[in-house]
Amino acid sequence: MNRAPLIGLDFDNTLISYDQLFFACALECGLIPASLSADKIAVRDHLRESGREDMWTRLQGEVYGARIMEAPVFAGVYEALSALQRDGFAMCLVSHKTRAPYLGKDHNLHLAARNWLEEHGFFDEQGLGWSPDQVFFESTKAEKVARITTLGCTHFVDDLPEVLETLPDMITKVLFSPTGGSDAGSDWLVLREWAQLPELLR
Ligand SMILES: [Mg+2]
């Protein structure tokens, strides 16, 4: 049986890039030295190693909530997704994130993410022309996996191996790994930059 292809997409660190924003926010708050590498993991590790895990948790609430509009879309996302839509791929977004931050100011993180998508043209008829009901924010990883399965995704793109590992075998898995790392030789395709996705799925 041939199924029409349905690509599922993760949101955080797959469509939206937070590295610069984590660095900028942490620097503004005096939490890190300016010499630190401008990426999310470097900021997290610095705070953890200096015993400030709670500051890392608060920072995530800020970045995913009040400051999300400052985070850019990854280069090449629109072009790649438009090309795939023209090739007949349907798509959906399935993300897992808590509705409210664990610490710090209350903020609806699901709504913040939807607003970011709207602001970045995902729902524009002139742009990708998505409908809001193609977008799912779930509260747990288990709910995310259940949603991906129920929707019948034929492909899934995510930056986290631990998500891909839990998906059913019949789903073609794509690990988005812009910085590389020890991700090769597994059960998935590796995507280094968005521009490569149409070619990778052909
Ligand atoms: Mg992610």
Boltz pocket constraint, residues with backbone or C-beta under 6 A from the ligand:
constraints:
  - pocket:
      binder: B
      contacts: [[A, 10], [A, 11], [A, 12], [A, 13], [A, 14], [A, 158], [A, 159], [A, 160]]
      max_distance: 6.0
